[in-house]
Amino acid sequence: MYDKEEIYDGKIAPLMSKIIEICKVNGIQVLASFFLKEKTEGQEDMFCTTCLVPNEGNKRLSNAANVILFGHEVHKPFLMAMTVTKEG
């Protein structure tokens, strides 16, 4: 079986770096979340999430980001959040 974390690190992360830079330069809001591994005993699910939502950003995107990042809708805006959960 292939390792989704290795695939993300080797193939997706370099592309995401370019996408993030393009979005920042052009003021494009983005929310991308990758589910890499289901939780095992003593470990949580593994996600890699990138979110660029300014304080005055789109409410739907901001709400979706809060659900993904924090598990529920939060009414505090943020500029950028990046969550990387890695076993080990």
C-alpha positions in Angstrom: 0.0 0.0 0.0 1.2 3.5 -0.8 1.9 6.1 1.9 -0.4 9.1 1.4 1.8 11.3 3.5 4.8 10.6 1.3 2.7 11.4 -1.8 1.5 14.6 -0.2 5.0 15.6 0.8 6.6 14.7 -2.5 4.0 15.7 -5.1 1.3 17.9 -3.6 3.2 20.1 -1.1 5.4 21.6 -3.8 2.3 22.5 -5.9 0.5 23.9 -2.9 3.5 26.2 -2.2 3.1 27.6 -5.7 -0.7 27.9 -5.4 -0.4 29.6 -2.0 2.1 32.2 -3.4 -0.1 32.9 -6.4 -3.2 33.3 -4.1 -1.3 35.6 -1.8 -0.1 37.8 -4.6 -3.5 38.0 -6.3 -5.7 38.2 -3.2 -7.4 34.9 -3.8 -8.9 33.2 -0.8 -8.2 29.5 -0.6 -9.2 26.6 1.6 -7.6 23.2 0.9 -7.7 20.2 3.2 -6.1 16.9 2.5 -7.0 13.8 4.5 -4.0 11.6 4.7 -4.5 8.9 7.3 -7.3 7.6 9.6 -6.6 7.6 13.3 -5.1 4.6 14.9 -4.8 3.8 18.6 -3.2 6.8 20.3 -3.1 8.9 17.2 -5.5 11.4 15.6 -6.6 11.5 11.9 -3.9 13.1 9.8 -4.8 16.2 7.7 -2.9 18.9 6.0 -5.0 22.1 5.7 -4.1 25.4 4.2 -6.4 28.4 4.6 -6.0 32.0 3.4 -9.0 33.9 4.5 -8.7 37.6 5.5 -10.7 39.2 8.3 -13.2 40.6 5.8 -13.1 37.3 3.8 -16.0 35.3 2.5 -18.2 34.2 5.4 -19.0 30.7 3.9 -15.3 30.0 3.3 -14.4 31.3 6.8 -17.1 29.1 8.4 -16.0 26.0 6.4 -12.4 26.7 7.5 -13.4 26.9 11.2 -15.3 23.6 10.9 -12.3 21.9 9.3 -9.6 23.4 11.6 -11.5 23.5 14.9 -14.4 21.1 14.5 -17.1 23.8 14.8 -18.0 27.2 13.6 -16.0 30.0 15.3 -16.9 33.6 14.9 -13.3 34.9 15.1 -11.8 35.6 11.7 -8.2 34.9 10.9 -5.8 35.7 8.1 -4.0 32.3 7.7 -4.0 29.0 9.4 -2.0 26.0 8.5 -2.4 22.7 10.3 -0.1 19.8 9.8 -0.6 16.8 12.0 2.2 14.2 11.7 2.6 11.0 13.6 5.8 10.3 15.5 
